[in-house]
Amino acid sequence: MLREAKIEEAFERKYPEQVVLVTSCPPGGKPNVMAVGWAMIASSEPWMFALGIDEGSYTYSIIRGTSEFVVAYPSENMAQHVLFAGTHSGRDTDKFAATGLAVQKASDVSAPLLADAVANFECRLVAEYRPGDCPIIVGKIIAAHVNNDPHLKRLYTVAKGYKLSGVRLL
Amino acid sequence: MLREAKIEEAFERKYPEQVVLVTSCPPGGKPNVMAVGWAMIASSEPWMFALGIDEGSYTYSIIRGTSEFVVAYPSENMAQHVLFAGTHSGRDTDKFAATGLAVQKASDVSAPLLADAVANFECRLVAEYRPGDCPIIVGKIIAAHVNNDPHLKRLYTVAKGYKLSGVRLL
């Protein structure tokens, strides 16, 4: 049975929730990485991702300029990196230098792949919407990469306050 | 380290993945329920959900008519119901009658709440986009409801082929 609740209270029941990392790179500049919780597949022919990216973020300004980004599923080993990426701004911090996040060159975009992620998806910006207070950007996936370790598992946000963990089946 | 892969192969590394149930109700008709994997929060002021809803689905036609729906986080106890909802069409099946899914009356919309879900969100349609092959509908959340059982946990899609399970922290 249910009881009416504040929306914020009801959202506390959403965990574990997926989190992705988004990389981007300004022309001639250093790459940046951001943690994004609002993410979903948005099309299958062609494959697309939709992401909620804060308008004030450095990532948003880069993507608006380059129309390119990479979506990565972080692995369980990357909790500290995701926490750092999600709580610092690339405007004043080189997050790759600060974290030592391992990168690989992408096939088709300037943004880097994350070598320790479970999977990476190179995307080209195809649409942007603003239904509420956050830009929703949509990228067409133009290349994909998986980790050579087939046992590597995805990291999740498991509670409010940036608690990150792997999960196992019941 | 990474290797390039087909997009579909890379998506096989996405699990566990969230799934939601979406209820809707045509004027004077029987309610329907659908399973949706493409779902995310899309705004925080006001709170909104974005959902990828197949254009040919009965749910899509109902929501286009009523502009109302409910998003529910299914609980671990609801795996069989979610599987049924996700593999049958409401055009030819009364899924509530077939499954015995327990409902409660919503506060502000005609679509029913799911009494055994972890949380329910009543939504009013505010936008629709079509970046690729699937309509993305956006609903403003106008009321929320949580289960009285605080220990009830959310159900996930844990592998391709409609495998559903609860998860526990690592």
Interface residues (C-beta under 8 A of the other chain):
Chain A: M1 L2 R3 E4 A5 K6 I7 E9 A10 F11 R13 K14 Y15 P16 E17 Q18 G37 W38 A39 M40 I41 A42 S43 S44 E45 P46 W47 M48 A50 G52 Y73 E76 Q104 S107 L113 A115 A117 V118 A119 N120 F121 V126 A127 Y129 P131 G132 D133 C134 I136 V138 K140 I141 A143 A144 H145 V146 N147 N148 R154 Y156 V158 S165 G166 V167 R168 L169 L170
Chain B: M1 L2 R3 E4 A5 K6 I7 E9 A10 F11 R13 K14 Y15 P16 E17 Q18 G37 W38 A39 M40 I41 A42 S43 S44 E45 P46 W47 M48 A50 G52 Y73 E76 Q104 S107 L113 A115 A117 V118 A119 N120 F121 V126 A127 Y129 P131 G132 D133 C134 I136 V138 K140 I141 A143 A144 H145 V146 N147 N148 R154 Y156 V158 S165 G166 V167 R168 L169 L170
